[in-house]
């Protein structure tokens, strides 16, 4: 059996292609995985442990295993982040098994770099 790839990506998409205004990820921690959020579009803030930081396009949040974190959308539009988690810790399955909400024109513009 071939080895499973370790790198996975996802969009923050509770309710759509991006994190909607006022939305937030639930507080969460990963046992062994390192996680990185790359902010593509929108405004927000992120918490790592007890520290909050404003985030905007071009910012990167790097999280070692065991650090509780949250990402919140504080802007007027969707917050888009590309997220990498290594090792996977079944994160890809969690996203694949979630509810598909489809992509709107704004989502497609971010995906295609327009």
C-alpha positions in Angstrom: 0.0 0.0 0.0 1.5 3.4 -0.9 2.2 5.9 1.9 -0.4 8.6 2.5 0.8 12.1 1.7 1.3 14.2 4.9 0.5 17.6 3.5 -3.1 18.7 3.3 -4.7 22.1 2.7 -8.1 23.6 3.2 -10.0 26.8 3.1 -11.5 28.2 6.3 -15.1 27.6 5.3 -17.6 27.3 8.1 -20.6 28.3 5.9 -18.8 28.9 2.6 -15.5 29.4 0.8 -14.2 31.9 3.4 -14.8 32.6 7.1 -17.8 35.0 7.1 -17.8 38.3 9.0 -18.0 37.7 12.7 -17.2 34.1 12.3 -14.4 32.2 14.1 -12.8 28.8 14.2 -13.5 26.9 17.4 -10.7 26.9 20.0 -8.6 23.9 19.1 -5.2 22.2 19.7 -3.3 19.5 17.8 -1.5 16.7 19.6 1.3 16.2 17.1 0.6 18.5 14.1 2.1 21.8 13.3 -0.3 24.2 11.6 0.2 27.2 9.4 -2.4 29.8 8.4 -1.6 32.0 5.4 -3.9 35.0 5.1 -5.0 35.5 1.5 -7.8 38.0 1.8 -9.7 39.8 4.5 -9.1 41.0 8.1 -9.1 39.2 11.3 -7.3 38.4 14.5 -5.8 35.2 15.7 -5.0 33.8 19.2 -2.1 31.4 19.9 -2.1 30.5 23.6 -2.8 33.7 25.4 -1.6 36.1 22.7 -3.9 37.8 20.2 -2.6 39.3 16.9 -4.3 41.2 14.2 -4.0 39.5 10.8 -4.3 40.6 7.2 -3.3 39.5 3.7 0.3 38.3 3.6 0.4 37.4 7.3 1.3 33.9 8.4 0.4 32.2 11.7 2.7 29.3 12.6 1.5 27.0 15.4 3.5 24.2 17.1 1.7 21.1 18.5 -0.1 21.7 21.7 -0.9 25.4 21.3 -4.6 26.3 21.5 -5.6 28.7 18.8 -8.5 30.6 17.2 -8.9 32.6 14.0 -11.7 35.2 13.9 -13.0 37.4 11.1 -13.1 41.0 12.3 -13.5 42.5 8.8 -16.5 43.5 6.7 -15.9 40.7 4.1 -14.9 37.0 4.2 -11.5 36.0 5.6 -9.7 33.6 3.4 -6.7 31.5 4.8 -4.8 28.7 3.3 -4.1 26.2 6.1 -1.4 23.5 6.1 -1.3 20.8 8.8 1.6 18.3 9.1 1.1 15.5 10.0 -2.5 15.3 9.0 -4.1 14.0 12.2 -7.2 13.1 10.1 -7.9 16.8 9.5 -8.4 16.2 5.7 -11.1 13.6 6.5 -12.8 16.1 8.8 -13.0 18.6 6.0 -14.0 16.1 3.3 -16.8 14.8 5.5 -18.2 18.2 6.3 -21.1 19.9 4.6 -20.3 21.1 1.1 -21.5 24.7 0.7 -20.3 25.4 -2.8 -18.2 28.3 -4.0 -19.4 31.8 -5.0 -17.8 34.3 -7.4 -15.7 35.8 -4.7 -14.5 32.4 -3.6 -13.5 31.5 -7.1 -11.6 34.9 -7.5 -9.5 34.1 -4.4 -8.9 30.5 -5.6 -7.7 31.7 -9.0 -5.7 34.7 -7.7 -7.9 37.3 -9.4 
